[in-house]
Amino acid sequence: MARVNLWLARRMFRMKASDRADLYDTLQFYLDNYKFETTLAALAERRLQRQEMYGFMLADWLHSLRSGRSLADVLTEWLPADEATIINVNAREKKDKEGFELAKLLADSKAQMIGSLAGQLAMPVMAILLVLGMIAMIGVSLVPDLVRGQDVSKWPWAGQAVVGISDFIINWSWALLLGFFGTTVVVVMSLGRLRPDTPGLGRLRPFLDYFPPWSIYKTIAGAAFLLSLASLLKAKVELKPAIAELMRSSNAYTRYYLELMDDGMSSGQYTIIADCGLLEDNTANTIADFLRLSDSFDIAVEKMGNKSVEFALKRMALLSGSLSALMGFVFIMTLMFFIYGISSAFLSVYTNFSV
């Protein structure tokens, strides 16, 4: 049972940025007066008594540290890589509190973006479900009764098309479900794994990045990268080592752009961070302009860390609005097509009955 609780806590904690931000806030509050292990012991004891899921997590942290494992190894198992990197970099400088403070800012920004995205995607997702539900309901419940004993070949094309859709749904529903879930898995996996330089399908990634959900993922990835980089710079990590730290902890997609940045900086082209294509256009342009004015890339990145979230939210609002409009159009056109097809079928049935 303990293994199950740990597995559930690990998955939930990685998914909920708001919970991570709350924990970071609690830890930095106690770290003013107490050592890290002492704080973990007190927090874990109370939460285990109340059977809270995160009590198992804190107890695991404490047990791992007391067993001789490093903080970096422990946090990497539980936290998103960028947040763990920020905490670990500060821990190496004996700045535990500052590390959790910066990690809290990053987690808060992620929670803000995720919350905004969830709200903005509610309408297009609802429209998709309505379209699928309407097609399934009409195809399974209405059309079979309508065609019973009828010569469908004499119906207008729209009525025959509706019957064909109905037959396909009834006979191949398992294939549709399998295809839907398979496509969903492939799309989700491609978000963080498909790089533009991946052999074969990789060349499609720049094109896919113009469309949801890849465009939304790219917007969030760019904002999260800039926030992480700004946090490392605030921790007095030099720019190139900071990029190297993030490169080690990033997924394949983000790492592709970090490798471009690292190569560019090695040849003295520091503007590659703004020009490589990962950042949203407004953010990249602002960083490039700021660099021309201040001649300090570190200051430009730090200034734009929080601003990137604002630009990302605006970008996501635009993308989700476009997606909502598209799905609304698809829903209306699908509804009109089925109304026309069923109406023509009813008219044919009525005409044949009258004759």
Summary of the structure (lengths in Angstrom):
residues: 355
radius of gyration: 26.7
end to end distance: 71.9
largest distance: 92.6
contacts: 1094
relative contact order: 0.10
helix: 84%
strand: 0%
